[in-house]
Amino acid sequence: MTTIRAWAAAGPKEPFKPFEYELGALGPDEIDIDVDYCGLCHSDLSMWANEWGRTAYPFVGGHEVVGRVREVGANVAGLTVGQKVGLGWLSKSNLNSQQSLSGDHNLSPGNEATIIGRHGGFADIVRCQWVWAIPLPEDVDFKKAGPLFCGGVTVFNPLVQFSVKPTDKVGVIGIGGLGHLGLQFLNKWGCEVTAFTSSPDKEKEAREFGAHKTLNSRDPGAWKQAKGRFDFLLATVAVTLDWTRLMRTLAPRGRLHFVGAVGEPVPVHIPAIMGGQNQISASPVGSPAVTAQMLDFCSRHDIAPMTEQFKMSDINAAMEHLDAGKARYRIVLENDFD
Amino acid sequence: MTTIRAWAAAGPKEPFKPFEYELGALGPDEIDIDVDYCGLCHSDLSMWANEWGRTAYPFVGGHEVVGRVREVGANVAGLTVGQKVGLGWLSKSNLNSQQSLSGDHNLSPGNEATIIGRHGGFADIVRCQWVWAIPLPEDVDFKKAGPLFCGGVTVFNPLVQFSVKPTDKVGVIGIGGLGHLGLQFLNKWGCEVTAFTSSPDKEKEAREFGAHKTLNSRDPGAWKQAKGRFDFLLATVAVTLDWTRLMRTLAPRGRLHFVGAVGEPVPVHIPAIMGGQNQISASPVGSPAVTAQMLDFCSRHDIAPMTEQFKMSDINAAMEHLDAGKARYRIVLENDFD
């Protein structure tokens, strides 16, 4: 038996309070992680409020964990006690599904998510299947790395999946927790990067993250100039935009890709995307192998989330800050259990 | 000067009547084709009725031509007088566009279509830029080959563009002029092929074209079983279906691809396609190189459209037959100018 100290909410949007729970013996393919830092993600907010009807209370969120391996199960190879690892949205996959056997663990049916039907990383210890504990390169900043394991891989993965090319002209829609990482990745990927934004005050910062150009979405002339321009558009927002106007900015063979869970259906006018052989797609996080590729890419190119740090005991202030849309750009909690 | 004898409509849905027009001297990169056969396509109907607001009258339709090279311009290489060729939807491309230089002539901006702003193949002679006159292999049935140059390449092209694999489970939606060719191509491509149809009377025929399975779209149990099943769905219809239900039948990484110009917007629920990393796409005809690949594939695998033959002088009866939805499955006109 292992006793876990955590922060839990008793009901939807109830404050997080200290909470303890017990875990049974470590399974042969499981590991326990001593949590050092845990990022906050919008899906923590959604789960906290039970927006998706999938939350069990007491609710312990947190799925952007970095920490050190505390204990390894009998069948675990390749991880050693004390090693730095990260854990993201997924905590367990059926390893003999066709998807996992193909390297697409993240697309495997029946995946277990770190904060659904179990407790997450707002805690001193978190458990997972070994495959989802991804080793952290030494030169990736430990304090800031948490958000890479959900937000980071969510925007990195489509570059791999859809073979975005360094010669592509790309656009990032929405410069926030996901978008500010998208700009960094795509700049180092070799692309010509345009940041779409409706806030002129974000333009300077977008350029610092890696945008070569900005498109002010309130300027009709800018849309006219952008017609047929982009090979790849990364939509990181969750709100409804004028998708038809955005699709008109796609070049022949261009793709509009979604990593934000846009609520309202996106209307696709088939004749309008047919002439240019355009594509619309969406994707969730990434596989263990792609997550490791991302970490290596971050290490080689000095890419990191811009974070605000809170003590884990200040979790309620941190969640409020995120909920108010004030995070610039990701929040990380530091474990301060004594 | 060359005098062309043709069949033209004086206005929307007016009957086709004999019509003559003159063409100037052959340009250096042009060829004239003696028309032997010309297929009828739904877009001939749309253009005849001026549904797209792009028709000039007198209107000479016809963009599924097969014939023999009559004359070649000074700069034309690789085509000789008397050689069998086909001409489809496109008749001229800007050869120094980025798309043409990349082999994507069909996606090049400013392409000229065979029946827009010029006269098509309901005639004894038709002219085009050399690149769009594709040589016909000797063992492809000359009488039936016309529909391959528009309908055929429209369904073949996405198999190439999106790397459909012989191990894929695929579905064809709509068993008509396009779908009956899709079934043949996908069967010989090595895939497991399912025909989606609401007409049980088409099931037997779908199997003869190459379907291994059929899915009766009026059977709720069939939809339940099909959930998460398909790697590639080819939508050949132009009407509105329950697209959300169709997207639920996509496997992880699965694609719903449109080759029919569906009029109403297709609503895409992003969270529903995100978990499986699904894709929605559309494409128009194919490039000269892909058209040549298709002809070689037809030759090697004995693939041909199922056609009904009319004399070109019976064009009005043929158009009426097509308009009534009675074509099984493509109509070909035989040039009977004396």
Interface residues (C-beta under 8 A of the other chain):
Chain A: Q99 D104 L107 S108 P109 Q161 G228 P252 R253 F258 V259 G260 A261 V262 G263 P265 V266 P267 V268 H269 I270 P271 I273 M274 G275 G276 Q277 N278 Q279 I280 S281 A282 S283 P284
Chain B: Q99 D104 L107 S108 P109 Q161 G228 P252 R253 F258 V259 G260 A261 V262 G263 P265 V266 P267 V268 H269 I270 P271 I273 M274 G275 G276 Q277 N278 Q279 I280 S281 A282 S283 P284
